[in-house]
Amino acid sequence: MSARAMTARRPVRRHVRRVAVSIVIVGLILALILGLALLAPWIAPADPTRQVLMMRLKPPGTLAANGQLYLLGTDDLGRDLLSRILFGAQVSLAVATLSVLVSTLVGVALGMIAAWLRGWVEVAIMRLVDIMLSIPAVLLAVLTVAVLGPGFFKLILVLGLTRWPRYTRVAYGQTLQVANLPYIKASELAGAGSARILLRHVLPNIAGPLLIIVTAEFGLMILFEAGLSFLGLGIQPPAPSWGSIMSVGRQYVERAWWIVAFPGGCLFLLVFSVNVMGDWLRDRLDPRFRAR
Amino acid sequence: MTDLDAVLEVRDVAVHFAARGGLFGGTPAPVKAVDGIDLTIGAGETLGLVGESGCGKSTLSNAIVGLVPPTSGSIRVRGHEVAGASRAALHALRRNVQMIFQDPVLSLDPRSTVGAAIAEPLAVRGVARGRVLKDKVDALLAQVGLEAEHAGRYPHQFSGGQRQRIVIARALALEPALVVCDEPVSALDVSVRAQILNLLVDLQRRMGVSYLFVSHDLAVVRHIADRVAVMYLGRIVEQAPRDVFFAATKHPYARALMSAVPEADPVAQRAKRRTILSGELPSPSNAPPGCAFHTRCPLATDVCSRERPRLTPRPDGALVACHHA
């Protein structure tokens, strides 16, 4: 406790009152997507993998002979698109969240360590970053999957471990800047160890730019998952993910626009909301932008 | 050699920074930021360290608090060696040496509350925790003229002068024997300078702390220092008790500094003979031989470029490093 006891935030209510309408809307969208994804097994109208070949490529609103309504239409194998999107949301959200988490942890830790320790550690880490960035990420992912084999957790590992260099670059540059400031020296003089200085004083002060990358990468990860799934290296069919639905739908875009349009729209809403939320959170985390 | 009363003893300290070699070999000369300095500060004493920017004042301060390792020489705080001390030894030593930085905006972490900043040295060392810690922080805030309720606020909610008060409270939290003040008032408005200086003097009287007061402002040094040392290119050229120094400055460089201080009385100001130095401060990686100042000195003769003058005592108690003054 000790020092933390004194960092007690002011009452929460004061913050809530100042929240802008856009943040409320964006928050509701995120909550809705998350809620629908979690509730998919109960609210989905059909089994997302059940094929009805008679009902291939039916437009949204089609009513089947057995009374089933295909609210968002069907895909190329006659599967209910709404159900696939609902279940696909689970996969896409999980892959994006977990892979961003992995790459943030690895990338930020390495960047801060490189900038803090300098010397050969810095050279080793930052040259590795250069090497990683010079190899096309897809190639690296394909190679890794080829060695490890496909699978949900392997996919997260692959995405997480190929995307960390971006975080490292930013964390490294920001840490270099902050590490020479007098308040860091003052903490050193106060007797704080490296771990405490990095976590308590450096990390909060470099969190803003990092958060921007996190939100940008979040959307990218969903698309990456789609790309890898399309290549047969990610989520294995028939399991749905937004990415795999879209990559299949791409082939039929002239005859059945809905297969791409609906998951695409969901993806847009999700990424947009995450970005707006990220910007807001960055400002919120900075005491200088809080109410005076 | 060891003076038991001395809080700080600096003996022949040098700090050289190795310059990075070029692509085609050849090691450039090291930058001699500090090149052989002796200083002593007694208990409850204030030594004013004066010199132009680039003369090594800040490097010397950083070496004294252990942020920069000295290349050679000995730095003793209360008899304990700082130079070459292990991490654990440095950690222990820093209870006795703290620092106040020039820029109060950059001296406080914008993301942690004032209370947390002041509590950090106490919390990290396990001096106090919980309720006791909070009381200590409140007491420290009161000591520098702030309220207990300020502990929950963030640095950006304070003015420059108030922030410097917070920095002072943090520096004094561990009740150090020596506080190195690196230009503590030069970033402040003139109107709050006097307040901060008086606060420092007041705290010194109450706690018996010693100050190494680094400044380029002679008026400020005259106000606060018991003794004055003038640095030029990594060396001390003159050291004297304050009154002796301001009554009769001897070294030609110190005189030039003195003559640059404007006089409040316009008649006296016009009558004043100003010594204007020509030329730039030579590079500390390529200091002139002999007396480092001879390239700009109005009194320089042949001997100055050959022999480095030693600091020698004068009858009135001053120490001066000059062949002619």
Interface residues (C-beta under 8 A of the other chain):
Chain A: M1 S2 A3 R4 A5 M6 T7 A8 R10 L181 P182 Y183 K185 A186 S187 E188 L189 A190 G191 A192 G193 R196 R200 H201 P204 N205 D286 P287 R288 R290 R292
Chain B: V65 L67 H91 R94 R95 V97 Q98 M99 F101 Q102 D103 L106 S107 L108 D109 P110 R111 S112 T113 G115 A116 A117 A119 E120 P121 A123 V124 R125 A128 R129 G130 L133 K134 V137 A151 G152 Y154 H156 Q157 V167 R170 A173 L174
